[in-house]
Amino acid sequence: MKINTDEKAIDNVLTRGVEQIFSDKLELKKLLMSGKQIKLYCGYDPTAPSLHIGNAISIKKLSEFQKLGHKVIFLVGDFTALIGDPTDKTATRPKLTKEEIEENAKYYKKQASIFLDFEGENPAEIKYNSEWNDKLNFRDLIELSSNFTVQQMLHRDMFEKRLEEEKPIYLHEFLYPLAQAYDSVAMDVDLEIGGNDQMFNMMRGRDLQKVINNKDKSVLTLKILADDSGKKMGKSEGNAVFLDQKPEDVYGSVMSWVDGIIANAYELMTDKPLEEIAEMRKQMADGSVNPRDLKMQLAFDLVEIFHNTEEAQKAQEAFKTQFQQGGVPENIEEINIEENKNILDLLVEVGFVPSKSEARRKIKEGAVYINDEKVVDVDLMSHGDEMILKLGRKIIKIKKK
């Protein structure tokens, strides 16, 4: 496989969607321009039956390195999933069984194939970290753990927070960064990539790779899909996108995102030139373009990536019929209320948002509709015997008893 050493292509891979590179971006660029094939990976713990768009961001970055001619490993963390990554967790993760993990990982390769080529001249390789971690004995564990300190682990934000709140930190959670670090050693990689929230774990792999294999493994962290204020999309917001979702659900989820995510999603999930994305940000800032139009194009593009053009067209037409033209699904859920309610209370009561402050934010963003009329007044009282309430792709019929 010929290695692509084009400087412009390498600069794009090392810049687009990238947060930080350790130890040095110029050193990694120099390595990539040398023509040497490097080995890199990203790990995915099968804690759910489907990969999600956050995973897709790093898989796409893996594919960019693969297209340059480098050796890519898609690592399934079937061993580390048994521990549970404590990153950003204020409480211990529930433990999964081996059977649950195997079931969750069943379709990961198929979903990763949206971006990665597992065949051909330079195929991506899929590995499972139980292959080497299951072979470690207690003596090995002690030897490996001697390379880290308790202070290092306690410096993690979520552990510091748990200590302040007097919540338990279990010993096996300390071992998660060690287990992930050993992946780098076992595969003897040159580079690990992942979200910026994984920097601590990835840097421990850099430390261990230097000690055991005497190799300076690079670490590349990626931006997290969030709006300009740093607020992430996700399951708690009801707008997460999973790679096994139906096309119309992917489209609807994207349309429920706040406007501030649009340009960031284009940078992280598409190949749209960065110059065009910069112009898009400028147009949204000066009001010369309707963010809704850009969001509809983004929703179309993502469905096209995850499925195909035909499904993207169908999903867009279905959305236009249901939301833009006032169409209402036949099987719409109905709830009854006894009296008129403030819109903030109503949004919380029907489960569209977790709190009144979140309801207030959604209204401010222009995301809430009653009978296809945008809600702008947070003091609005529901009225009439029947109405259709919408928030993003969520829709419900409300009847007054």
C-alpha positions as a Markdown table, in Angstrom:
| # | Residue | x | y | z |
|---|---|---|---|---|
| 1 | Met | 0.0 | 0.0 | 0.0 |
| 2 | Lys | 1.5 | 3.3 | -1.1 |
| 3 | Ile | 1.5 | 5.9 | 1.7 |
| 4 | Asn | 0.1 | 9.3 | 0.8 |
| 5 | Thr | 2.6 | 12.0 | 1.9 |
| 6 | Asp | 0.8 | 15.0 | 0.4 |
| 7 | Glu | 1.3 | 17.8 | 2.9 |
| 8 | Lys | -2.2 | 19.3 | 2.4 |
| 9 | Ala | -3.9 | 16.0 | 3.0 |
| 10 | Ile | -1.9 | 15.4 | 6.1 |
| 11 | Asp | -2.6 | 18.9 | 7.4 |
| 12 | Asn | -6.3 | 18.3 | 7.0 |
| 13 | Val | -6.2 | 15.0 | 8.9 |
| 14 | Leu | -4.2 | 16.6 | 11.7 |
| 15 | Thr | -6.4 | 19.7 | 11.9 |
| 16 | Arg | -10.0 | 19.0 | 11.1 |
| 17 | Gly | -12.0 | 18.2 | 14.2 |
| 18 | Val | -8.7 | 17.9 | 16.2 |
| 19 | Glu | -8.5 | 19.3 | 19.8 |
| 20 | Gln | -4.9 | 18.4 | 20.8 |
| 21 | Ile | -1.9 | 16.3 | 19.7 |
| 22 | Phe | 0.6 | 14.9 | 22.1 |
| 23 | Ser | 3.5 | 15.2 | 22.4 |
| 24 | Asp | 3.8 | 17.4 | 19.3 |
| 25 | Lys | 1.8 | 18.0 | 16.1 |
| 26 | Leu | 4.9 | 18.8 | 14.1 |
| 27 | Glu | 6.6 | 15.6 | 15.1 |
| 28 | Leu | 3.5 | 13.5 | 14.1 |
| 29 | Lys | 3.3 | 15.4 | 10.8 |
| 30 | Lys | 7.0 | 14.7 | 10.2 |
| 31 | Leu | 6.4 | 11.0 | 10.8 |
| 32 | Leu | 3.4 | 10.9 | 8.4 |
| 33 | Met | 5.3 | 12.7 | 5.7 |
| 34 | Ser | 8.2 | 10.3 | 6.0 |
| 35 | Gly | 6.4 | 7.6 | 4.0 |
| 36 | Lys | 6.5 | 5.1 | 6.9 |
| 37 | Gln | 3.2 | 3.3 | 7.6 |
| 38 | Ile | 2.1 | 3.8 | 11.2 |
| 39 | Lys | -0.2 | 1.7 | 13.3 |
| 40 | Leu | -3.1 | 3.5 | 15.1 |
| 41 | Tyr | -6.3 | 2.6 | 16.9 |
| 42 | Cys | -9.3 | 3.8 | 18.7 |
| 43 | Gly | -11.2 | 1.6 | 21.3 |
| 44 | Tyr | -15.0 | 1.2 | 21.6 |
| 45 | Asp | -16.4 | -0.4 | 24.7 |
| 46 | Pro | -19.7 | -2.3 | 23.8 |
| 47 | Thr | -21.8 | -0.8 | 26.6 |
| 48 | Ala | -24.8 | -0.4 | 24.3 |
| 49 | Pro | -26.1 | -2.4 | 21.3 |
| 50 | Ser | -25.3 | 0.3 | 18.8 |
| 51 | Leu | -22.5 | 2.8 | 18.2 |
| 52 | His | -23.5 | 6.4 | 18.2 |
| 53 | Ile | -22.6 | 9.6 | 16.4 |
| 54 | Gly | -19.9 | 10.4 | 19.0 |
| 55 | Asn | -18.2 | 7.0 | 18.1 |
| 56 | Ala | -18.7 | 7.8 | 14.4 |
| 57 | Ile | -16.6 | 11.0 | 14.7 |
| 58 | Ser | -13.5 | 9.0 | 15.8 |
| 59 | Ile | -14.3 | 6.2 | 13.3 |
| 60 | Lys | -14.3 | 8.8 | 10.5 |
| 61 | Lys | -10.9 | 10.1 | 11.7 |
| 62 | Leu | -9.6 | 6.5 | 11.6 |
| 63 | Ser | -10.8 | 6.3 | 8.0 |
| 64 | Glu | -8.9 | 9.4 | 7.1 |
| 65 | Phe | -5.7 | 7.8 | 8.3 |
| 66 | Gln | -6.6 | 4.6 | 6.4 |
| 67 | Lys | -7.0 | 6.5 | 3.2 |
| 68 | Leu | -3.5 | 7.9 | 3.7 |
| 69 | Gly | -2.3 | 4.3 | 3.7 |
| 70 | His | -1.8 | 3.7 | 7.4 |
| 71 | Lys | -2.7 | 0.6 | 9.4 |
| 72 | Val | -6.0 | 1.1 | 11.4 |
| 73 | Ile | -7.2 | -1.1 | 14.2 |
| 74 | Phe | -10.9 | -0.9 | 15.3 |
| 75 | Leu | -10.6 | -2.2 | 18.9 |
| 76 | Val | -13.6 | -3.6 | 20.7 |
| 77 | Gly | -13.2 | -3.2 | 24.4 |
| 78 | Asp | -14.9 | -6.4 | 25.4 |
| 79 | Phe | -12.6 | -6.7 | 28.5 |
| 80 | Thr | -12.5 | -3.0 | 29.5 |
| 81 | Ala | -16.4 | -3.0 | 29.2 |
| 82 | Leu | -16.4 | -5.5 | 32.1 |
| 83 | Ile | -14.8 | -2.8 | 34.3 |
| 84 | Gly | -16.7 | 0.2 | 33.0 |
| 85 | Asp | -15.0 | 3.5 | 32.0 |
| 86 | Pro | -15.4 | 6.0 | 34.9 |
| 87 | Thr | -14.7 | 9.0 | 32.6 |
| 88 | Asp | -17.2 | 11.8 | 33.4 |
| 89 | Lys | -19.2 | 9.5 | 35.7 |
| 90 | Thr | -20.2 | 10.8 | 39.1 |
| 91 | Ala | -21.2 | 7.3 | 40.1 |
| 92 | Thr | -19.9 | 3.8 | 39.4 |
| 93 | Arg | -21.1 | 2.2 | 36.2 |
| 94 | Pro | -23.3 | -0.8 | 36.4 |
| 95 | Lys | -21.4 | -4.0 | 35.6 |
| 96 | Leu | -22.2 | -5.8 | 32.4 |
| 97 | Thr | -22.0 | -9.6 | 31.9 |
| 98 | Lys | -19.8 | -11.2 | 29.3 |
| 99 | Glu | -22.9 | -12.3 | 27.5 |
| 100 | Glu | -24.4 | -8.7 | 27.4 |
| 101 | Ile | -21.1 | -7.4 | 26.1 |
| 102 | Glu | -21.0 | -9.9 | 23.3 |
| 103 | Glu | -24.6 | -9.2 | 22.3 |
| 104 | Asn | -23.9 | -5.4 | 22.3 |
| 105 | Ala | -20.9 | -5.8 | 20.0 |
| 106 | Lys | -22.6 | -8.0 | 17.5 |
| 107 | Tyr | -23.1 | -5.3 | 14.9 |
| 108 | Tyr | -20.2 | -3.0 | 15.6 |
| 109 | Lys | -18.1 | -4.1 | 12.7 |
| 110 | Lys | -21.0 | -3.6 | 10.3 |
| 111 | Gln | -21.7 | -0.1 | 11.6 |
| 112 | Ala | -18.0 | 0.8 | 11.5 |
| 113 | Ser | -18.0 | -0.2 | 7.9 |
| 114 | Ile | -19.9 | 3.0 | 7.1 |
| 115 | Phe | -16.5 | 4.6 | 7.2 |
| 116 | Leu | -13.8 | 1.9 | 7.4 |
| 117 | Asp | -12.9 | -0.6 | 4.8 |
| 118 | Phe | -12.3 | -4.0 | 6.3 |
| 119 | Glu | -11.3 | -5.5 | 3.0 |
| 120 | Gly | -9.1 | -4.5 | 0.1 |
| 121 | Glu | -5.4 | -3.5 | -0.2 |
| 122 | Asn | -5.2 | -1.9 | 3.2 |
| 123 | Pro | -8.0 | -3.4 | 5.4 |
| 124 | Ala | -8.8 | -2.1 | 8.8 |
| 125 | Glu | -8.4 | -4.8 | 11.5 |
| 126 | Ile | -10.8 | -5.5 | 14.2 |
| 127 | Lys | -9.4 | -6.7 | 17.5 |
| 128 | Tyr | -10.8 | -7.5 | 21.0 |
| 129 | Asn | -8.8 | -6.5 | 24.1 |
| 130 | Ser | -9.8 | -9.6 | 26.0 |
| 131 | Glu | -7.3 | -11.4 | 23.7 |
| 132 | Trp | -4.4 | -10.1 | 25.8 |
| 133 | Asn | -6.0 | -8.9 | 29.0 |
| 134 | Asp | -7.5 | -12.3 | 29.8 |
| 135 | Lys | -3.9 | -13.7 | 29.8 |
| 136 | Leu | -2.6 | -11.4 | 32.5 |
| 137 | Asn | -2.1 | -12.9 | 35.9 |
| 138 | Phe | -2.0 | -11.2 | 39.3 |
| 139 | Arg | 1.8 | -10.8 | 39.1 |
| 140 | Asp | 1.4 | -9.1 | 35.8 |
| 141 | Leu | -1.2 | -6.7 | 37.2 |
| 142 | Ile | 1.1 | -5.7 | 40.1 |
| 143 | Glu | 4.0 | -5.1 | 37.7 |
| 144 | Leu | 1.9 | -3.0 | 35.4 |
| 145 | Ser | 0.3 | -1.0 | 38.2 |
| 146 | Ser | 3.7 | -0.1 | 39.6 |
| 147 | Asn | 4.0 | 2.4 | 36.7 |
| 148 | Phe | 1.2 | 4.6 | 38.0 |
| 149 | Thr | 0.4 | 6.4 | 41.3 |
| 150 | Val | -2.7 | 6.8 | 43.3 |
| 151 | Gln | -2.2 | 10.6 | 43.0 |
| 152 | Gln | -2.4 | 10.4 | 39.2 |
| 153 | Met | -5.8 | 8.6 | 39.4 |
| 154 | Leu | -7.2 | 11.0 | 42.0 |
| 155 | His | -6.4 | 14.0 | 39.8 |
| 156 | Arg | -9.2 | 12.9 | 37.5 |
| 157 | Asp | -12.1 | 15.4 | 37.8 |
| 158 | Met | -14.8 | 12.9 | 38.4 |
| 159 | Phe | -12.8 | 11.2 | 41.2 |
| 160 | Glu | -12.1 | 14.5 | 42.9 |
| 161 | Lys | -15.8 | 15.4 | 42.7 |
| 162 | Arg | -16.8 | 12.0 | 44.2 |
| 163 | Leu | -14.4 | 12.6 | 47.1 |
| 164 | Glu | -15.9 | 16.0 | 47.7 |
| 165 | Glu | -19.4 | 14.5 | 47.7 |
| 166 | Glu | -18.2 | 11.5 | 49.8 |
| 167 | Lys | -19.3 | 9.0 | 47.0 |
| 168 | Pro | -17.4 | 5.7 | 46.7 |
| 169 | Ile | -14.5 | 5.2 | 44.3 |
| 170 | Tyr | -14.0 | 1.5 | 43.7 |
| 171 | Leu | -10.6 | 0.0 | 43.2 |
| 172 | His | -11.5 | -1.6 | 39.9 |
| 173 | Glu | -12.3 | 1.9 | 38.5 |
| 174 | Phe | -8.7 | 2.8 | 39.1 |
| 175 | Leu | -7.7 | -0.1 | 37.0 |
| 176 | Tyr | -9.6 | 1.0 | 33.9 |
| 177 | Pro | -7.0 | 3.5 | 32.7 |
| 178 | Leu | -4.4 | 0.8 | 33.3 |
| 179 | Ala | -6.3 | -1.7 | 31.2 |
| 180 | Gln | -6.7 | 0.8 | 28.4 |
| 181 | Ala | -3.1 | 1.8 | 28.6 |
| 182 | Tyr | -2.0 | -1.9 | 28.2 |
| 183 | Asp | -3.9 | -2.0 | 24.9 |
| 184 | Ser | -1.3 | 0.3 | 23.4 |
| 185 | Val | 1.5 | -1.9 | 24.6 |
| 186 | Ala | -0.2 | -5.2 | 23.5 |
| 187 | Met | -0.8 | -3.9 | 20.0 |
| 188 | Asp | 2.5 | -1.8 | 19.9 |
| 189 | Val | 0.8 | 1.2 | 18.3 |
| 190 | Asp | 2.3 | 4.5 | 17.1 |
| 191 | Leu | -0.9 | 6.6 | 17.6 |
| 192 | Glu | -4.2 | 6.4 | 19.6 |
| 193 | Ile | -7.1 | 8.7 | 18.8 |
| 194 | Gly | -10.3 | 9.4 | 20.8 |
| 195 | Gly | -12.5 | 12.1 | 22.1 |
| 196 | Asn | -11.0 | 14.9 | 24.3 |
| 197 | Asp | -12.8 | 13.3 | 27.3 |
| 198 | Gln | -10.5 | 10.3 | 26.9 |
| 199 | Met | -7.2 | 12.2 | 27.1 |
| 200 | Phe | -6.4 | 10.9 | 30.6 |
| 201 | Asn | -6.7 | 7.3 | 29.6 |
| 202 | Met | -4.9 | 7.7 | 26.3 |
| 203 | Met | -2.0 | 9.5 | 28.0 |
| 204 | Arg | -1.6 | 6.6 | 30.4 |
| 205 | Gly | -1.1 | 4.4 | 27.3 |
| 206 | Arg | 1.5 | 6.8 | 26.1 |
| 207 | Asp | 3.3 | 6.5 | 29.5 |
| 208 | Leu | 3.2 | 2.7 | 29.5 |
| 209 | Gln | 4.2 | 2.4 | 25.8 |
| 210 | Lys | 7.3 | 4.4 | 26.5 |
| 211 | Val | 8.3 | 2.3 | 29.6 |
| 212 | Ile | 7.6 | -1.1 | 28.1 |
| 213 | Asn | 8.2 | -0.8 | 24.4 |
| 214 | Asn | 10.4 | 2.3 | 24.4 |
| 215 | Lys | 8.2 | 3.9 | 21.9 |
| 216 | Asp | 6.8 | 7.5 | 21.8 |
| 217 | Lys | 3.2 | 6.8 | 21.0 |
| 218 | Ser | 1.3 | 9.9 | 19.9 |
| 219 | Val | -2.1 | 10.9 | 21.2 |
| 220 | Leu | -4.7 | 12.7 | 19.1 |
| 221 | Thr | -7.8 | 14.0 | 20.8 |
| 222 | Leu | -10.9 | 15.0 | 18.9 |
| 223 | Lys | -13.5 | 17.7 | 19.6 |
| 224 | Ile | -16.8 | 16.5 | 21.1 |
| 225 | Leu | -20.0 | 17.2 | 19.2 |
| 226 | Ala | -21.5 | 20.2 | 21.1 |
| 227 | Asp | -22.9 | 23.6 | 20.5 |
| 228 | Asp | -20.7 | 26.7 | 20.7 |
| 229 | Ser | -21.3 | 27.0 | 24.5 |
| 230 | Gly | -20.0 | 23.5 | 25.0 |
| 231 | Lys | -23.4 | 21.8 | 25.6 |
| 232 | Lys | -23.3 | 18.3 | 24.2 |
| 233 | Met | -26.1 | 16.5 | 22.4 |
| 234 | Gly | -26.9 | 13.2 | 24.0 |
| 235 | Lys | -29.3 | 10.7 | 25.4 |
| 236 | Ser | -30.4 | 13.0 | 28.3 |
| 237 | Glu | -31.4 | 15.6 | 25.7 |
| 238 | Gly | -33.4 | 13.1 | 23.7 |
| 239 | Asn | -31.4 | 14.0 | 20.6 |
| 240 | Ala | -28.7 | 11.4 | 20.5 |
| 241 | Val | -28.1 | 9.7 | 17.1 |
| 242 | Phe | -27.4 | 5.9 | 17.0 |
| 243 | Leu | -26.0 | 4.2 | 13.9 |
| 244 | Asp | -28.8 | 1.6 | 14.0 |
| 245 | Gln | -31.6 | 4.2 | 13.9 |
| 246 | Lys | -34.1 | 4.4 | 11.1 |
| 247 | Pro | -33.4 | 7.1 | 8.5 |
| 248 | Glu | -36.4 | 9.2 | 9.6 |
| 249 | Asp | -35.3 | 9.0 | 13.2 |
| 250 | Val | -31.8 | 10.1 | 12.4 |
| 251 | Tyr | -33.2 | 13.0 | 10.4 |
| 252 | Gly | -35.6 | 14.0 | 13.2 |
| 253 | Ser | -32.9 | 13.8 | 15.9 |
| 254 | Val | -30.6 | 16.1 | 13.9 |
| 255 | Met | -33.5 | 18.6 | 13.4 |
| 256 | Ser | -34.0 | 18.7 | 17.2 |
| 257 | Trp | -30.4 | 19.9 | 17.7 |
| 258 | Val | -29.8 | 23.5 | 18.7 |
| 259 | Asp | -28.5 | 25.8 | 15.9 |
| 260 | Gly | -25.1 | 26.1 | 17.6 |
| 261 | Ile | -24.3 | 22.4 | 16.7 |
| 262 | Ile | -24.7 | 22.8 | 13.0 |
| 263 | Ala | -21.3 | 24.1 | 11.9 |
| 264 | Asn | -19.5 | 21.8 | 14.4 |
| 265 | Ala | -21.3 | 18.8 | 13.1 |
| 266 | Tyr | -20.3 | 19.7 | 9.5 |
| 267 | Glu | -16.7 | 19.9 | 10.6 |
| 268 | Leu | -16.7 | 16.6 | 12.5 |
| 269 | Met | -19.0 | 14.4 | 10.4 |
| 270 | Thr | -18.7 | 15.5 | 6.8 |
| 271 | Asp | -16.0 | 16.4 | 4.2 |
| 272 | Lys | -17.4 | 19.9 | 3.5 |
| 273 | Pro | -14.5 | 22.3 | 3.1 |
| 274 | Leu | -13.5 | 24.2 | 6.3 |
| 275 | Glu | -13.7 | 27.5 | 4.3 |
| 276 | Glu | -17.4 | 26.8 | 3.5 |
| 277 | Ile | -18.1 | 25.9 | 7.2 |
| 278 | Ala | -16.5 | 29.2 | 8.3 |
| 279 | Glu | -18.7 | 31.1 | 5.8 |
| 280 | Met | -21.7 | 29.2 | 7.2 |
| 281 | Arg | -20.8 | 30.4 | 10.8 |
| 282 | Lys | -20.6 | 33.9 | 9.5 |
| 283 | Gln | -23.9 | 33.8 | 7.7 |
| 284 | Met | -25.7 | 32.4 | 10.8 |
| 285 | Ala | -24.1 | 35.1 | 13.0 |
| 286 | Asp | -25.2 | 38.0 | 10.7 |
| 287 | Gly | -28.6 | 36.5 | 10.0 |
| 288 | Ser | -28.2 | 36.2 | 6.2 |
| 289 | Val | -29.2 | 32.5 | 6.3 |
| 290 | Asn | -31.9 | 30.6 | 8.1 |
| 291 | Pro | -30.2 | 28.0 | 10.4 |
| 292 | Arg | -33.2 | 25.7 | 9.8 |
| 293 | Asp | -32.3 | 25.4 | 6.1 |
| 294 | Leu | -28.7 | 24.5 | 7.0 |
| 295 | Lys | -29.9 | 22.0 | 9.6 |
| 296 | Met | -32.2 | 20.3 | 7.1 |
| 297 | Gln | -29.2 | 19.9 | 4.7 |
| 298 | Leu | -27.1 | 18.6 | 7.6 |
| 299 | Ala | -29.8 | 16.1 | 8.5 |
| 300 | Phe | -30.0 | 15.0 | 4.8 |
| 301 | Asp | -26.2 | 14.6 | 4.6 |
| 302 | Leu | -26.0 | 12.5 | 7.8 |
| 303 | Val | -28.8 | 10.2 | 6.7 |
| 304 | Glu | -27.1 | 9.9 | 3.4 |
| 305 | Ile | -23.8 | 8.9 | 5.1 |
| 306 | Phe | -25.4 | 6.4 | 7.5 |
| 307 | His | -27.8 | 5.0 | 4.9 |
| 308 | Asn | -28.0 | 6.2 | 1.3 |
| 309 | Thr | -29.3 | 9.0 | -0.9 |
| 310 | Glu | -32.7 | 7.4 | -1.4 |
| 311 | Glu | -33.3 | 7.0 | 2.3 |
| 312 | Ala | -32.2 | 10.6 | 2.9 |
| 313 | Gln | -34.7 | 11.9 | 0.4 |
| 314 | Lys | -37.5 | 9.8 | 1.9 |
| 315 | Ala | -36.6 | 11.0 | 5.4 |
| 316 | Gln | -36.6 | 14.6 | 4.3 |
| 317 | Glu | -40.0 | 14.3 | 2.6 |
| 318 | Ala | -41.4 | 12.6 | 5.7 |
| 319 | Phe | -40.1 | 15.4 | 7.9 |
| 320 | Lys | -41.5 | 18.1 | 5.6 |
| 321 | Thr | -44.9 | 16.4 | 5.6 |
| 322 | Gln | -45.1 | 15.9 | 9.3 |
| 323 | Phe | -43.5 | 19.1 | 10.6 |
| 324 | Gln | -43.4 | 21.8 | 8.0 |
| 325 | Gln | -46.7 | 21.1 | 6.4 |
| 326 | Gly | -48.5 | 20.4 | 9.7 |
| 327 | Gly | -48.9 | 16.7 | 9.1 |
| 328 | Val | -49.5 | 14.6 | 12.3 |
| 329 | Pro | -48.6 | 10.9 | 12.6 |
| 330 | Glu | -51.6 | 8.6 | 12.9 |
| 331 | Asn | -50.3 | 6.9 | 16.0 |
| 332 | Ile | -49.5 | 10.1 | 17.9 |
| 333 | Glu | -49.5 | 9.6 | 21.7 |
| 334 | Glu | -52.3 | 11.4 | 23.6 |
| 335 | Ile | -52.4 | 12.6 | 27.1 |
| 336 | Asn | -55.2 | 14.3 | 29.1 |
| 337 | Ile | -54.8 | 17.3 | 31.4 |
| 338 | Glu | -57.4 | 18.5 | 33.9 |
| 339 | Glu | -56.6 | 22.3 | 33.6 |
| 340 | Asn | -54.6 | 24.8 | 31.6 |
| 341 | Lys | -51.0 | 24.8 | 32.4 |
| 342 | Asn | -48.0 | 27.0 | 32.0 |
| 343 | Ile | -45.9 | 25.9 | 29.0 |
| 344 | Leu | -42.9 | 25.3 | 31.2 |
| 345 | Asp | -44.8 | 23.0 | 33.5 |
| 346 | Leu | -46.4 | 21.3 | 30.5 |
| 347 | Leu | -43.1 | 20.5 | 28.8 |
| 348 | Val | -41.8 | 18.9 | 32.0 |
| 349 | Glu | -45.0 | 17.0 | 32.7 |
| 350 | Val | -45.1 | 15.3 | 29.2 |
| 351 | Gly | -41.4 | 14.4 | 29.5 |
| 352 | Phe | -40.1 | 16.5 | 26.7 |
| 353 | Val | -37.5 | 18.1 | 29.1 |
| 354 | Pro | -36.2 | 17.2 | 32.5 |
| 355 | Ser | -36.6 | 20.7 | 34.1 |
| 356 | Lys | -38.3 | 24.1 | 33.8 |
| 357 | Ser | -35.0 | 25.7 | 33.2 |
| 358 | Glu | -34.4 | 23.4 | 30.2 |
| 359 | Ala | -37.9 | 24.1 | 29.0 |
| 360 | Arg | -37.1 | 27.8 | 29.1 |
| 361 | Arg | -33.9 | 27.3 | 27.1 |
| 362 | Lys | -35.8 | 25.3 | 24.4 |
| 363 | Ile | -38.4 | 28.0 | 24.1 |
| 364 | Lys | -35.6 | 30.7 | 23.8 |
| 365 | Glu | -34.0 | 28.6 | 21.0 |
| 366 | Gly | -37.3 | 28.5 | 19.2 |
| 367 | Ala | -37.7 | 24.8 | 19.4 |
| 368 | Val | -41.2 | 24.5 | 20.9 |
| 369 | Tyr | -44.4 | 24.6 | 18.8 |
| 370 | Ile | -48.1 | 24.5 | 19.7 |
| 371 | Asn | -50.3 | 23.7 | 16.7 |
| 372 | Asp | -47.4 | 24.6 | 14.4 |
| 373 | Glu | -47.0 | 28.1 | 16.0 |
| 374 | Lys | -43.6 | 28.8 | 17.5 |
| 375 | Val | -43.8 | 29.4 | 21.3 |
| 376 | Val | -42.0 | 32.6 | 22.3 |
| 377 | Asp | -43.6 | 33.4 | 25.6 |
| 378 | Val | -42.4 | 31.4 | 28.6 |
| 379 | Asp | -45.5 | 32.5 | 30.5 |
| 380 | Leu | -47.9 | 31.1 | 27.9 |
| 381 | Met | -50.8 | 29.1 | 29.3 |
| 382 | Ser | -52.1 | 26.1 | 27.4 |
| 383 | His | -55.6 | 26.7 | 26.1 |
| 384 | Gly | -58.4 | 25.0 | 24.1 |
| 385 | Asp | -59.7 | 21.5 | 24.4 |
| 386 | Glu | -57.0 | 20.0 | 22.1 |
| 387 | Met | -53.6 | 20.9 | 20.8 |
| 388 | Ile | -50.4 | 19.4 | 19.3 |
| 389 | Leu | -47.2 | 20.1 | 21.2 |
| 390 | Lys | -43.9 | 19.6 | 19.4 |
| 391 | Leu | -40.3 | 19.8 | 20.5 |
| 392 | Gly | -37.8 | 18.7 | 17.9 |
| 393 | Arg | -38.9 | 15.3 | 16.7 |
| 394 | Lys | -41.1 | 14.8 | 19.8 |
| 395 | Ile | -44.8 | 15.3 | 19.2 |
| 396 | Ile | -47.8 | 14.7 | 21.4 |
| 397 | Lys | -51.5 | 15.4 | 21.4 |
| 398 | Ile | -52.9 | 17.1 | 24.5 |
| 399 | Lys | -56.6 | 17.0 | 25.4 |
| 400 | Lys | -58.3 | 18.8 | 28.2 |
| 401 | Lys | -60.6 | 16.6 | 30.3 |
